């Protein structure tokens, strides 16, 4: 379920980043909060478990950031 949610959020972030690049940064920052909270909660586990529990949240957050930046970058390459 988590992977499907991250993919859906990435798709939703890419569209406004392509259509309205200037207004897409705020939703991107808003979507970083949820995985950040999960990563902080998972990171409180002791030792290696903390890193293992927080890693999926960091990976999802990084994917969401890349999706928004890819939409803005592709918009910048368009001829119009």
C-alpha positions as CSV (number, residue, x, y, z in Angstrom):
1,X,0.0,0.0,0.0
2,X,2.8,2.4,0.8
3,X,4.5,2.1,-2.6
4,X,1.2,2.7,-4.4
5,X,0.7,5.9,-2.3
6,X,4.1,7.2,-3.1
7,X,3.7,6.5,-6.8
8,X,0.3,8.3,-6.8
9,X,1.7,11.3,-5.0
10,X,4.6,11.5,-7.4
11,X,2.3,11.5,-10.3
12,X,0.1,14.1,-8.7
13,X,3.1,16.3,-8.0
14,X,4.6,16.0,-11.5
15,X,1.5,17.4,-13.2
16,X,1.3,20.8,-11.4
17,X,5.1,21.1,-11.6
18,X,4.8,20.8,-15.4
19,X,1.8,23.0,-15.8
20,X,2.4,25.7,-13.2
21,X,6.1,25.5,-12.1
22,X,6.0,28.5,-9.8
23,X,3.1,27.2,-7.7
24,X,4.3,23.6,-7.4
25,X,6.9,24.1,-4.6
26,X,4.4,24.6,-1.8
27,X,2.5,21.3,-2.4
28,X,5.9,19.5,-2.7
29,X,7.0,20.9,0.7
30,X,3.6,19.8,2.2
31,X,4.1,16.2,1.0
32,X,7.5,16.1,2.5
33,X,6.1,16.5,6.0
34,X,4.3,13.2,6.2
35,X,7.2,11.0,5.3
36,X,9.4,13.1,7.5
37,X,7.2,12.4,10.5
38,X,7.3,8.7,9.7
39,X,11.1,8.8,9.3
40,X,11.5,10.6,12.7
41,X,9.2,8.1,14.4
42,X,11.0,5.1,12.9
43,X,14.4,6.6,13.6
44,X,13.6,6.5,17.4
45,X,14.1,2.7,17.4
46,X,17.4,1.7,18.8
47,X,20.5,1.1,16.7
48,X,20.2,-0.5,13.2
49,X,16.4,-0.9,13.6
50,X,16.0,2.9,13.6
51,X,17.8,3.1,10.3
52,X,15.8,0.2,8.8
53,X,12.5,1.6,10.0
54,X,13.2,5.2,8.7
55,X,14.7,4.2,5.3
56,X,11.4,3.6,3.4
57,X,10.2,7.1,4.5
58,X,13.4,8.8,3.3
59,X,13.3,6.9,0.0
60,X,9.6,8.0,-0.6
61,X,10.4,11.6,0.3
62,X,13.3,11.7,-2.1
63,X,11.1,10.2,-4.9
64,X,8.5,12.9,-4.3
65,X,11.1,15.7,-4.4
66,X,12.5,14.3,-7.6
67,X,9.1,14.0,-9.3
68,X,8.4,17.7,-8.7
69,X,11.8,18.8,-9.9
70,X,11.6,16.6,-12.9
71,X,8.3,18.2,-13.9
72,X,9.7,21.7,-13.5
73,X,12.9,20.7,-15.4
74,X,10.9,19.2,-18.3
75,X,8.7,22.4,-18.5
76,X,11.9,24.5,-18.8
77,X,12.9,22.4,-21.8
78,X,9.6,23.0,-23.7
79,X,9.8,25.5,-26.5
80,X,6.8,27.6,-25.3
